[in-house]
Each structure stands twice: as C-alpha cells, then as structure tokens.
Amino acid sequence: MTSFKEKTDHQVAHINGGYFVLDRRIGAYLTDDACVFEQAPLGRLAEEGQIAAYLHPGFWQCMDTYREQQLLAGLWNSGKAPWKVW
C-alpha cells in the first residue's frame, strides 16, 4: 500500500474495518494527544511502505448503533445471515 486517505461519505471504496496490528515503534509516528491516527501517521506509514491490508471479499456490516444491531439480529433470526457458514 502506498497511500492512505479517509474516504468521504460519497465515495465507493474499500473501508477500514478498524483493526490494526501495530509495532511498538508506532509511537515515533504520533506527535501529541491531538494527533489523528487516520491522518498524518497512517499517511506517512503508507508512503514509507509500512502498511499492508487484507481485503475481505465477504459480508461486512458495522454494528455501531442500535439500528445496525437490529438489522444484524434480524438477519440472524431469519436464518439469512451471510456470515453464518455452518
């Protein structure tokens, strides 16, 4: 990966699911308490070739809100949960 940029609400692109595995040396990329990880640190890491990504080809849905939890519970209860493979 050679670049990292937060997508806007109107872009169709891969998204960051929010999971990172970091080396303890990540501290060298963090400037202060106001540092936004998804901006300068990830951009710099990408430019330096220090980022790899796994592109998940299957179903993904965040569950950050009650509405999303209800959506996922409905899929599960209906027997149509795309993540249930057993």
Secondary structure by P-SEA (a helix, b strand, c coil): ccbbbbbccccccccccccccccccccccccccccccccaaaaaaaaaccbbbbbcccbbbbcccaaaaaaaaaaaaacccccccc
